[in-house]
């Protein structure tokens, strides 16, 4: 669905989807025995069939020429409906690397100044909900106990960035900041011994450009 209102000042897009995925591959966990010691290891294999339901929305509102507001949101829920015959994945396990909720909001300002100068500013906050690194898998210990893995969960996180710039004809200079709150969010985990990939810490700098 796409719509335009308020004489083109408000744009709204909405989409929904239902995916039936056959023979999905994914990251699973297995066990290897080194003598009396059992060690977990990750591997990519056929996981089975999955269903993914989702909604995505984008809205842009420009109430005045100098102001623009943008909002994006997404809902994505994927589960394993039928594990492969040789898979150790648990039925109805959440699909890995698939955050259920995502979203971002942006405020952008542009002001004309005297002497052909132009001032611009924008800031964006984005959010990613929790997700799994691997499927939930079940295994049997040496004592005969059935154990279900936690899937190496990744916690939700939010990021803030902003920039302010000054333009003169084809020339533009901009000061920017990424991850302004210096959030040390985990974006990836390697198994079996967890090794964490951390998002880039706070970055500030200056960009300059010239349009030909």
C-alpha positions, 0 to 999 in steps of 0.5 A, spaced: 500 500 500 502 506 498 499 513 499 500 520 499 496 526 503 496 533 505 498 535 498 504 531 497 507 533 504 505 526 507 508 519 504 506 512 507 508 505 504 506 499 508 507 492 506 506 485 509 509 478 507 508 471 508 514 467 506 514 459 506 521 457 505 523 450 503 530 447 504 532 452 509 540 452 511 542 455 517 547 455 523 546 449 527 551 446 533 554 439 533 558 435 538 565 432 537 568 428 542 576 428 543 576 422 547 572 423 554 571 430 552 565 433 548 566 439 544 560 443 541 562 446 534 557 450 529 556 448 522 551 450 516 547 445 514 539 443 511 535 445 517 528 444 514 522 448 512 520 455 515 515 460 515 516 468 515 511 473 517 512 480 516 510 487 516 514 493 513 512 501 514 515 507 511 512 514 513 515 521 511 512 527 513 515 534 510 510 539 514 515 545 512 520 546 506 526 546 511 523 540 516 523 533 514 521 527 519 522 520 517 519 513 520 521 506 518 518 500 522 519 493 521 516 486 524 519 480 522 517 473 525 520 467 522 520 460 525 522 453 523 516 449 521 518 442 519 526 440 521 530 436 516 530 429 517 537 429 519 537 436 523 538 437 530 534 443 530 528 444 535 521 444 531 518 452 531 525 454 533 526 462 531 530 463 525 537 466 527 540 472 525 532 475 524 531 480 529 523 481 530 523 488 531 527 494 527 526 501 526 529 508 525 527 515 526 530 521 522 529 528 523 532 533 518 533 540 517 535 545 511 535 552 512 537 557 506 542 563 509 545 569 506 550 569 501 548 563 497 549 559 504 545 553 506 545 550 513 543 542 514 542 538 520 539 531 521 539 526 526 537 518 526 536 513 532 535 506 530 533 500 534 534 492 533 531 487 537 534 481 540 536 475 535 539 468 535 546 466 532 544 459 531 537 455 531 535 452 538 538 445 537 537 439 542 543 434 543 543 428 548 549 428 554 553 422 555 548 421 561 542 420 557 539 427 558 536 431 553 539 438 552 536 444 548 541 450 546 540 457 548 541 459 540 547 464 543 542 470 543 544 477 542 541 483 546 537 488 543 540 495 542 539 502 539 544 507 536 544 514 535 547 518 529 547 526 527 551 531 522 551 538 521 553 541 515 554 548 511 554 548 503 556 554 498 554 552 491 557 546 489 562 545 496 559 542 502 563 541 509 559 537 514 561 535 521 558 528 523 558 523 529 556 515 529 554 511 535 554 518 539 552 514 545 558 510 544 554 503 545 558 497 545 552 493 542 554 485 540 552 484 533 555 477 532 557 471 536 561 465 534 560 459 537 562 454 541 566 458 545 563 465 545 567 470 541 563 477 540 563 482 535 562 489 537 559 494 533 564 500 531 564 505 537 563 512 537 566 516 531 566 523 530 569 527 524 569 532 518 567 530 511 568 535 505 565 534 498 565 538 491 559 537 486 562 537 479 
